[in-house]
């Protein structure tokens, strides 16, 4: 029984090998070349699709960033005179630090946008969102403390 079970795959394997070996070397090279070309075309299509998705997501991200930054700028301007008139140097320094961080984020956004290389998109988005959230918390904390 075991012999019959092993005989069928052996026959199929030898038939496949003899059929494959009947092809000339030129035919094998031609088939392999066509396979490589087809694979390269699929890879190029996948890269183009991914880049298009990243670009669309980038545009949504940028619009969200601009909205959030406009809100942060509004809050900063709203409290600027109030903070500057305080005699608390620690709060003034924290306020200056918030402004520096805001400027740094704006510069990072401009640099990334000018690169037009969306291959690092996911890592940039993660880091930038984290930093934007930290800036928002710092603004809220400083102004919350100031209102007391």
C-alpha positions as CSV (number, residue, x, y, z in Angstrom):
1,X,0.0,0.0,0.0
2,X,2.8,2.4,0.9
3,X,4.5,1.6,-2.3
4,X,1.4,2.6,-4.4
5,X,1.1,5.9,-2.4
6,X,4.7,6.8,-3.1
7,X,4.6,5.7,-6.7
8,X,2.0,8.3,-7.8
9,X,4.0,11.4,-6.7
10,X,7.2,9.8,-8.1
11,X,5.5,9.4,-11.5
12,X,4.1,12.9,-11.5
13,X,7.5,14.3,-10.5
14,X,9.4,12.5,-13.3
15,X,6.7,13.5,-15.9
16,X,7.0,17.1,-14.8
17,X,10.8,17.1,-14.9
18,X,10.9,15.5,-18.4
19,X,8.3,18.0,-19.7
20,X,10.4,20.9,-18.2
21,X,13.6,19.5,-19.5
22,X,12.1,19.4,-23.0
23,X,12.1,23.1,-23.1
24,X,15.2,24.7,-24.6
25,X,17.4,27.0,-22.6
26,X,16.3,29.9,-24.7
27,X,12.6,29.2,-23.9
28,X,13.5,28.9,-20.2
29,X,15.4,32.2,-20.3
30,X,12.5,33.9,-22.2
31,X,10.0,32.6,-19.6
32,X,12.1,33.8,-16.7
33,X,12.6,37.2,-18.4
34,X,8.8,37.6,-18.8
35,X,8.3,36.6,-15.2
36,X,10.8,39.2,-14.0
37,X,9.2,41.9,-16.2
38,X,5.8,41.0,-14.9
39,X,7.0,41.1,-11.3
40,X,8.7,44.5,-11.8
41,X,5.5,45.9,-13.3
42,X,3.5,44.7,-10.3
43,X,6.1,46.1,-7.9
44,X,6.0,49.5,-9.7
45,X,2.2,49.5,-9.6
46,X,2.2,48.7,-5.9
47,X,4.7,51.5,-5.2
48,X,2.7,54.0,-7.2
49,X,-0.5,53.0,-5.3
50,X,1.3,53.3,-1.9
51,X,2.8,56.7,-2.8
52,X,-0.6,58.0,-3.9
53,X,-2.2,56.8,-0.7
54,X,0.6,58.4,1.4
55,X,0.2,61.6,-0.5
56,X,-3.5,61.7,0.1
57,X,-3.1,60.9,3.7
58,X,-0.3,63.6,3.9
59,X,-2.7,66.2,2.6
60,X,-5.3,65.3,5.2
61,X,-2.7,65.4,7.9
62,X,-1.4,68.7,6.7
63,X,-4.9,70.3,6.8
64,X,-5.4,68.9,10.4
65,X,-2.0,70.2,11.4
66,X,-2.8,73.7,10.0
67,X,-6.1,73.7,11.9
68,X,-4.5,72.6,15.2
69,X,-1.6,75.0,14.8
70,X,-4.0,77.9,14.1
71,X,-5.8,77.0,17.4
72,X,-2.5,76.9,19.3
73,X,-1.5,80.2,17.8
74,X,-4.8,81.8,18.8
75,X,-4.4,80.6,22.4
76,X,-0.8,81.8,22.6
77,X,-1.7,85.2,21.2
78,X,-4.7,85.4,23.5
79,X,-2.5,85.0,26.6
80,X,0.7,86.6,25.4
81,X,0.3,89.9,27.2
82,X,-1.1,88.3,30.3
83,X,2.0,86.0,30.6
84,X,4.4,88.8,29.8
85,X,3.0,91.0,32.5
86,X,3.4,88.3,35.2
87,X,6.4,88.5,37.5
88,X,6.7,84.8,37.5
89,X,9.9,84.1,35.5
90,X,9.3,80.4,35.5
91,X,6.0,80.8,33.7
92,X,7.5,83.3,31.3
93,X,10.3,80.8,30.5
94,X,7.7,78.0,30.0
95,X,5.8,80.4,27.6
96,X,9.0,81.1,25.7
97,X,9.7,77.3,25.5
98,X,6.2,76.8,24.1
99,X,6.8,79.4,21.4
100,X,10.2,77.8,20.5
101,X,8.5,74.3,20.3
102,X,5.8,75.8,18.0
103,X,8.4,77.3,15.7
104,X,10.3,74.1,15.6
105,X,7.2,72.1,14.6
106,X,6.4,74.6,11.9
107,X,10.0,74.3,10.6
108,X,9.8,70.5,10.7
109,X,6.6,70.5,8.7
110,X,8.1,72.8,6.1
111,X,11.2,70.7,5.8
112,X,9.3,67.4,5.4
113,X,6.9,69.0,2.8
114,X,9.8,70.3,0.8
115,X,11.4,66.9,0.7
116,X,8.4,65.4,-1.1
117,X,9.6,62.0,0.0
118,X,6.6,60.2,1.6
119,X,8.5,56.9,2.2
120,X,9.2,58.0,5.8
121,X,5.6,59.0,6.2
122,X,4.5,56.7,9.0
123,X,7.4,57.5,11.3
124,X,7.1,61.2,10.6
125,X,3.4,61.2,11.3
126,X,3.8,59.3,14.6
127,X,6.6,61.6,15.9
128,X,4.9,64.8,14.7
129,X,1.6,63.9,16.2
130,X,3.2,63.1,19.5
131,X,5.0,66.4,19.5
132,X,1.9,68.3,18.5
133,X,0.0,66.7,21.4
134,X,2.8,67.6,23.8
135,X,2.6,71.2,22.6
136,X,-1.1,71.3,23.1
137,X,-0.9,69.9,26.6
138,X,1.9,72.4,27.5
139,X,-0.3,75.3,26.3
140,X,-3.3,74.1,28.2
141,X,-1.3,73.5,31.4
142,X,0.4,76.9,31.3
143,X,-2.8,78.8,30.6
144,X,-4.8,76.7,33.1
145,X,-2.2,77.5,35.8
146,X,-2.4,81.2,34.7
147,X,-6.2,81.4,35.2
148,X,-6.0,80.4,38.8
